[in-house]
Amino acid sequence: MRSAQNLLSELAYLQRSIEYLGDVLHDVEAVAERLGRRHHDDPLLEGMIESGTRQWSASMKHQLDTSARVAEAWRTQMEALE
């Protein structure tokens, strides 16, 4: 069935994108660890990291929550077709 094959292709793309996201987050984690070792008492850097963490994590949490809800709705729709 061609539509099922297209669905599987789309899922493979989405899974690769999720893996890439994981890789990028591991890179961010590595940078955070290096910063913590090198600049453990820099109040300016501390403030910059805190501000960035709030901004970027809030944005990503919102997008991930939305993506999870969309995936759940997609799953429900597909299950209804069975």
C-alpha positions as a printed NumPy array, in Angstrom:
array([[ 0.   ,  0.   ,  0.   ],
       [ 1.601,  3.232, -1.186],
       [ 0.082,  5.445,  1.509],
       [ 1.413,  3.164,  4.261],
       [ 4.867,  3.285,  2.655],
       [ 4.708,  7.098,  2.576],
       [ 3.692,  7.083,  6.239],
       [ 6.686,  4.91 ,  7.121],
       [ 8.993,  7.27 ,  5.213],
       [ 7.622, 10.258,  7.113],
       [ 8.042,  8.437, 10.422],
       [11.652,  7.584,  9.553],
       [12.332, 11.26 ,  8.809],
       [10.754, 12.328, 12.094],
       [12.767,  9.737, 14.018],
       [16.009, 10.98 , 12.429],
       [15.057, 14.531, 13.377],
       [14.477, 13.444, 16.98 ],
       [17.856, 11.697, 17.029],
       [19.501, 14.873, 15.697],
       [17.8  , 16.889, 18.437],
       [19.219, 14.478, 21.01 ],
       [22.694, 14.914, 19.519],
       [22.418, 18.712, 19.686],
       [21.232, 18.578, 23.301],
       [24.216, 16.366, 24.172],
       [26.463, 19.036, 22.625],
       [24.79 , 21.722, 24.764],
       [25.301, 19.518, 27.824],
       [29.004, 19.134, 27.011],
       [29.413, 22.905, 26.671],
       [27.628, 23.431, 30.007],
       [29.983, 20.98 , 31.705],
       [33.036, 22.725, 30.242],
       [31.715, 26.134, 31.285],
       [31.11 , 24.86 , 34.817],
       [34.687, 23.614, 35.106],
       [36.328, 26.713, 33.618],
       [34.251, 29.599, 34.938],
       [32.766, 28.408, 38.19 ],
       [32.823, 31.864, 39.907],
       [31.904, 34.344, 37.139],
       [28.669, 36.166, 38.139],
       [28.192, 37.754, 34.688],
       [28.493, 34.416, 32.927],
       [26.264, 32.858, 35.573],
       [23.509, 35.366, 34.776],
       [23.89 , 34.867, 31.04 ],
       [23.611, 31.096, 31.404],
       [20.557, 31.369, 33.669],
       [18.818, 33.749, 31.262],
       [19.588, 31.591, 28.25 ],
       [18.488, 28.45 , 30.059],
       [15.093, 29.966, 30.909],
       [14.575, 31.262, 27.376],
       [15.71 , 28.215, 25.389],
       [14.297, 25.544, 27.677],
       [10.874, 27.242, 27.84 ],
       [10.734, 27.438, 24.055],
       [11.778, 23.819, 23.599],
       [ 9.415, 22.543, 26.304],
       [ 6.508, 24.31 , 24.619],
       [ 7.397, 22.884, 21.215],
       [ 7.971, 19.385, 22.591],
       [ 4.665, 19.426, 24.466],
       [ 2.904, 20.508, 21.271],
       [ 4.683, 17.811, 19.263],
       [ 3.72 , 15.152, 21.789],
       [ 0.05 , 16.178, 21.602],
       [ 0.143, 16.113, 17.788],
       [ 1.782, 12.666, 17.807],
       [-0.866, 11.366, 20.221],
       [-3.666, 12.707, 18.008],
       [-2.018, 11.128, 14.954],
       [-1.758,  7.803, 16.785],
       [-5.429,  7.979, 17.773],
       [-6.415,  8.706, 14.19 ],
       [-4.338,  5.811, 12.864],
       [-5.73 ,  3.428, 15.489],
       [-9.253,  4.408, 14.468],
       [-8.463,  3.266, 10.917],
       [-7.62 , -0.278, 12.01 ]])
